[in-house]
Amino acid sequence: MSRVVWAAWRLGIAAARGPAGRPLSQAATGGAEGAGAEGGGGGGSGSREAVERLVRAHPVVVFMKGSPAQPLCGFSNAVVQILRLHGVEDYNAHDVLQDPDLRQGIKDYSNWPTIPQVYLNGEFVGGCDILLQMHQNGDLVEELKKLGIRSALLDAEKDKDKK
Amino acid sequence: VLPRQMPGPLLATSGRALRAMAGGSGPLASAVRSKLLAALQPTHLEVLDESWRHGGPPGAESHLAVVVVSERFAGLAPLQRHRLVHAALHAELAGPLHALAIVARTPQQWESDPHVPPRPPCLGGSKHDQGKE
């Protein structure tokens, strides 16, 4: 995760919600209202509305364990690495280990029992296995193109052909 | 910084670990096997206990991997295929099963590619769990 992108996140979220330096998942779900979002129910960090806001906040949104800089699970890390291979470093990543309400909320929202979860353009795409498949069969390059993101692998291919 | 692998349990109980790797034989793996057989009538099915890869003792059955080859997957996108597997294993996923890696192919796909992608190395995530994944 590049420092420029990380700084842009923090500035963006801080401008909307509160002091900079707050972990993304807390800041995005109402950190300004008080220390941490307590409890589920309407308006909690795990509510449908809160999750909906998160998945729509950016073309590429990942719910994972740990952060892109330090993933805490091999499956979450695989998602980070695959995105990195495609040159996708600008995305919203939410560490569910920091927020048990979000962790449950995201599973209810997508009706998917495990973490990591990948959303493209607000739509649930799948977990690590599916992202790996999409990477291997070329679908991920196509899906990124639809979002206006040019996969770095396309440029790598071009360079290979030139040599 | 967390250790990337947990070699201790694997070396200490290599016999059990090898059996666990070859095909889960514990109660959870057996339940998973029966449910998938009933729900999807697979032509090929592997249920592997991969808990040992995640710092748990072999036979812990917290992390399973399944390879399911079934005609039921024909015409379904990967997401729909995985959802079918989740539906069959709803009770287990609500309970002790923390992680489930899935390979879901039709018999035609399996015949042309009977290989399973390598699993990513554990980075200790389960150690941070108080409950479910």
Interface residues (C-beta under 8 A of the other chain):
Chain A: K65 G66 P71 L72 C73 G74 F75 S76 N77 A78 L97 P100 N111 W112 P113 T114 I115 F124 V125 G126 G127 C128 D129 I130 L132 Q133 M134 Q136
Chain B: L2 R53 H54 P78 L79 H82 R83 H86 L93 A94 A99 L100 A101 I102 V103 P117 R119 P120 P121 C122 L123 G124 G125 S126 H128 Q130 G131 K132 E133
